[in-house]
Amino acid sequence: MSRLSFPFGHYFPNDGDDQTPSDVAIVMPSIIRRSLYRTLDSIFRQDFSGRLQILVGIDRPSDSLESLFKFLEMRPRNHSVLVLHLPFSTAVRNGGLHLPSDGGSLRASLSLIANARYIAFLDDDNAWRSDHISKLYARMSGCAWAFSYRMLVTDDDYSELAIDQWDSVGPNRGRFKSSGGFVDPNCLMIDKVALTSVLSRWADTGTGAPGVIADRHFFDAIKDTPFAEIAEATVLYTIRKSNILHQFMQSKTQF
């Protein structure tokens, strides 16, 4: 369970053979928010008995990694972790070349690097219930992707507000129905072998302008492929007080 270091990266192995693919990989672009430890803990608490590979890509250089490394030493024995720490950012907002502001090309790069057929995604300010991975994985047979719902929580004490009925609700539903619907990346599991040709969409917004809508650009490419739906809120999704979803909750808006 020792740590292996290499230029711009660190690897924390599990008890299995490194070359043998894990059952599920978890891709996480990060700027090392304080909430990252809550996020990682929710992964460590998954009831999934298979092998998990966690890939953390740091969007910009940071010197505050030792506390993260100490935390990763506490990972379960069936979890491996790859931390990719580039000496530059790939995002336009930090001087890089890729338009998405939430990690540049990291989500696309980590998805291709992942040594697992099935990939889930988790941002470093959100978390999962303990059965998130096991429920999605159980439904992946014959599907290109699967999704569950998200519970909206406050960004201060993570109090539960409501299940999202407006945005991340699947193809041809909700606020984005006219453009094909939407599922938030934190709610997704994909078969990367089936979707390899569209993984590069994580590195593009589809608009030619910087922004955080690479997730919609990616979803547009997968929405018509076979999928499974878990009608449970297994994702704890943090929203700020300024988020428009607060208005929808108060007014009980329906689309």
FIGURO-687089 format. One record per residue: z, y, x of N, C-alpha, C in turn; residue in one letter. Coordinates in steps of 0.02 Angstrom, whole numbers, plus 50000, padded with zeros to 5 digits. Example, Ala and Ser with C-alpha at 12.3 -4.5 7.8 and 13.67 -1.06 7.14 Angstrom:
503904971650660503904977550615503904983550660a;503544988850642503574994750684503945000250645s;
This chain:
500004994050041500005000050000500005006350043m;499795005950106499815011650151499235016350136s;499275022450164498755027350155498265027150212r;497615027450197497095027750247496795034650245l;496715037850304496445044550307495765044550341s;495325048850319494675049650350494465056950341f;493955059250376493765066350369493665068250296p;494035073150273493985075950206494195071150151f;494595066150168494805061650115495395057250135g;495695054250084496265049650092496195044150041h;496365038050060496295032350016496945028450013y;497165027149952497775023349939497575016849905f;497555011249941497275005049912497755001649863p;497474997049823497894992749783497934985849816n;498184980949781498274974349811497634970149814d;497094972549783496484968649781496014970249838g;495454966849838494934968049888494584974649873d;494524978949924494234985549914493524985349888d;493124980549911492424980249891492324977749819q;492784973649795492734971149727492834976849677t;492354977949632492424983549585493064983049544p;493364988849532493934989149486493684988349415s;494144987149369493954986549299493764993249269d;494144998349286494015005149260494155010149316v;493745015249321493865020849366494045026949324a;494455031349353494655037549319494455043349364i;494035047649339493765053249378494145059649359v;494385063149410494795069049398494645074649447m;494225079549430494175085649471494825089549464p;495055092649518495705095849516495745101849563s;496155106649545496325112149591497065111649610i;497355105549600498065104149616498525108849577i;498425108849511498905112249467499565108549470r;500105112049452500755108749449500755103149397r;500345103949344500305098949291499985092449314s;499675092449373499335086449398499805080449400l;500445081649416500915076049422501055072949353y;501085077049301501155074249233500535070249215r;499955072849234499325069449221499305062649255t;499455062449319499455056149356499965051349329l;500545053849311501075049449284500825046049220d;500435049649179500185046549118499685040949134s;499345041449191498905035949213499335030149237i;499835031549278500265026349305500615022349249f;500705025449190501055022349135500585018649086r;499955018049103499495014449059499695007149054q;499625004348993499804997348983499234992549002d;498724995149033498134991249053498324986849113f;498174980349108498374975649161497854974749215s;497244977349204496724976749253496804981549311g;496304981649355496324986049413496034992849395r;496394998149414496165004949402496035008449469l;495485012049472495335016149530495345023449508q;495765027549538495825034649522495465038549577i;495025043049557494665047249605494825054549591l;495165057749637495365064749630494925068849677v;494535073449649494125077949689494405084949687g;494565087649745494875094249748494325099549754i;494315104149708493755108849701493725114049756d;494285115449788494275120349842494815118549892r;494745120649955495225118750006495945120449987p;496395116150005497105117149991497525114150047s;498065117550064498515114950115499125111450086d;499165111250019499775108749986499665101649961s;499475097050005499315090249984499865085149998l;500325086750042500825081650061501255079550002e;501445084149958501845082149900501435077649854s;500775078849850500345074449810500325067549842l;500255067149907500215060749941500865056749931f;501435060049933502065056649922502105053849851k;501845057749804501845055449734501405049349726f;500835049349758500355043849752500635037349782l;501105037849826501415031749853501785027849799e;501935031049744502305027849689501835024649638m;501195024349651500715021649604500845014149592r;500665011649533500725004449521500295000449568p;500464994149578500124989949627499404988349608r;499224989249545498534987949524498114994349524n;498384999849551498035006149554497855007949626h;497225009849637497035012949701496865020249687s;496905024449738496755031549730496335033949788v;495795037349773495385040749823495455048249811l;495675051849863495725059149860495185062049904v;494705065549874494165068749910494315076149917l;494365078549979494575085349992494055088750038h;493535091450006493005094550044493225101150074l;492915103350129493095109850160492745115650125p;492455114550067492115119750029492115117849956f;491965122649914491895121449843491155120549825s;491005116249777490315115249755490155119649695t;490635123549670490545127549610490295134649626a;489825137149587489555143849597490105149049599v;490605148449557491125153649554491525154249619r;491495149049661491835149249725491345149649783n;490715151149769490215151749822489785145549831g;489865140449788489465134449793488805135049756g;488485129449744487815129449716487765127049644l;488295124049617488245120949551488595125149498h;488275125549439488475130349387489135128849352l;489325122549341489955121449305490545124449342p;490945128349306491515131549338492125126849343s;492095121249307492655116549309492525110949359d;492365112849422492295107749473491615107249505g;491145111549485490485111249516490155104449506g;489995101049561489675094549556490165088749563s;490815090149563491305084949579491305079249527l;491265080849463491295075549413490695070849420r;490105073749434489515069549445489585065449509a;489805068549563489865065149627490375059449623s;490945060749595491475055749591491265049949545l;490885051549493490645046249448490185041449484s;489755044049528489305039849566489675035949620l;490185038949650490575035649702491005030049673i;491235030849612491725026149582491495018949588a;491945014649611491795007549618492035003749556n;491765005749499491925002549435491355004049387a;491204999349345490665000349296490875005249241r;491515004749220491755008949166492165014749195y;492025020749170492345026749196492645030749139i;493275032849148493605037649103493715044049142a;493825049549105493875056049136494525059449112f;494855062849158495485066249140495555072549182l;495635078249149495765084549184496495084949204d;496635089049255497305089049284497815093149244d;497635095349184498125098649140498215094949074d;497945088849070498005084749010498335078149027n;498435073948976498765067448987498525062548935a;498695056148945498505050848899499125047248873w;499085044648813499585039948789499485033348827r;499995029248828499995023348872499455018148854s;499185018448793498685013448772497975016148774d;497875021948803497205025048803496675020648835h;496795018648897496295014648934496195007848901i;496725004448883496654997748856496264997648790s;496365002748748496005002848684495265004448693k;495115009048738494405010548749494045004748784l;494365001848834494064996348872493904990448826y;494344989248778494254983548732493644984448687a;493384990548681492824991848637492164993048673r;492144992348739491554994148777490994989048775m;491124982948757490604977848757490034979948711s;489424980148738488834981848700488754989348688g;489184993448718489165000648708489035004248773c;488705010048769488615014348827489215018848837a;489595019948784490195024148789490645022948728w;491265025148736491745024848682492185031048686a;492485032748629492935038548630493505037748582f;494035041448595494605041848550494715049248533s;495175050548488495315057448468495835060548515y;495925067048508496425070548550496945074148507r;497565073748530498115077448501498175084048538m;498135089548503498205096148533498945097548546l;499105099848607499795101248626499835108148658v;500425111248656500525117848686500515117348762t;500345122848794500295122848867500955124348902d;501495125548864502145127048895502605120948896d;502715118048837503175112248834502835106048806d;502175106248796501775100548773501975098148703y;502215102848662502365101048593501725099348556s;501745094148515501155092048478501015096748420e;500385098748412500185103448360499805100048304l;499255096848319498845093448269498305089348304a;498065084348269497485080648294496865085048286i;496465085448337495855089448335495375086648283d;495245090648231494775088748178494145093048181q;494075097148233493565102348233493045101548289w;493265100048349492805100148406492635093248432d;493115089548459492985083048490493045077548438s;492535077048395492575072448339491975067748334v;491535067848384490995062948385490315065948368g;489795061748370489105064048357489025066748286p;488665072448282488465075348217489045076848170n;489595078948200490185080848160490485087348188r;490915090348149491325095848173490965102348185g;491275106748223491025113448235490345113548268r;490195108348308489565108148345489055103348312f;489145102248248488715097548212487975099348218k;487815105748214487115107848215486775106348281s;487175105548334486895104048400487025096848421s;487235092548373487325085448387488025083148393g;488525087748384489225085748389489465086048461g;490065083348472490365083848538490955079048544f;491045076548606491665072948625491885075748692v;492505077748696492785080448758492815075048811d;492675076748875492695071648928493355067748932p;493925071048918494565067748922494635061948872n;494205061848822494225056748770493725051148781c;493315051748834492755047148845492905041348892l;492585035848880492475030648930491735029048928m;491415028548987490695027248988490545021049030i;489975018149017489685012849059489215016349106d;489425017149169489015021249215488365017649235k;488345011149229487715007549243487205009249189v;487415009549127486965011249072486765018549073a;487195022849100487085030049097486965033349165l;486795029349215486695032149282486195037949282t;485665037449243485135042449246485355049249220s;485915049649185486125056149158486775058649190v;487045055149240487665057249271487595064049305l;486995065849328486895072249361487005078149314s;487005076849249487135082249201487835085149207r;488295081249236488965083949248488945089749297w;488405090349336488345095649387487915101449363a;487785101849298487345107049271487605109049203d;487515115349184487725117649118487175117049066t;486545116249090485985115949044485765122749020g;486075128049043485915134749020485625139149074t;485685137249137485465141449191485955146749209g;486555146649178487075151549191487735148049204a;488175150949245488825147849259489225146949194p;489645141849193490065140749134490415134049137g;490735132249082491105126049079490815121249027v;490165121949013489875117948960489455112148987i;489585110149049489265104149075489455098049032a;490055098249003490275092648961489825092048899d;489605097548871489155097148813488445095148835r;488255097448894487595095548921487565087948932h;488115085148957488145077848966488155074248899f;488565076748852488615073348788487955073248751f;487575078648758486915078848725486475073148746d;486555070748808486145065348835486375058448813a;487005057748791487255051148773487375050148699i;487345055448659487575055048589487185050048547k;486565048648566486155044048526486145036848554d;486555035548605486615028748632487175025048597t;487195018448600487715014648565488415016448588p;488875017448540489555019448557490065016248510f;490695016648530491255014348489491745020048480a;492065020048423492545025348405493235022548394e;493725025348428494425023548417494735029048375i;494895027548313495135032648266495885033948275a;496075035148337496765036748354496765042248407e;497285046448406497345051748456497725049148517a;497365046648566497675043848626497675048948684t;497385054848672497345060048724497805065848704v;498205068248752498625074148742498275080048776l;497985084348735497535089548760497865096448755y;497965099548812498315105948816497875111748796t;498125116048752497755122248734498215128248741i;497915133848765498275140148771498345143448702r;498785148448698498895151948635498265155748613k;497825157348660497215161048643496655156548619s;496755149948621496225145348601496065145948527n;495425146048510495215146948440495455141348395i;495635135648424495875130048383496525131748347l;496925136348375497525138648340497335141848273h;496805145748272496575148848210496345143648160q;495995138648184495765133348139496365129648108f;496875128348149497465124948123497815129048070m;497895135548083498255139848036497885140747970q;497225141247975496815142347915496575135947883s;496725130247916496505123647892495745123547883k;495405126347933494685126747932494365119747932t;493835119047894493455112747893492725114347906q;492395109647940491675110547953491285104847921f;
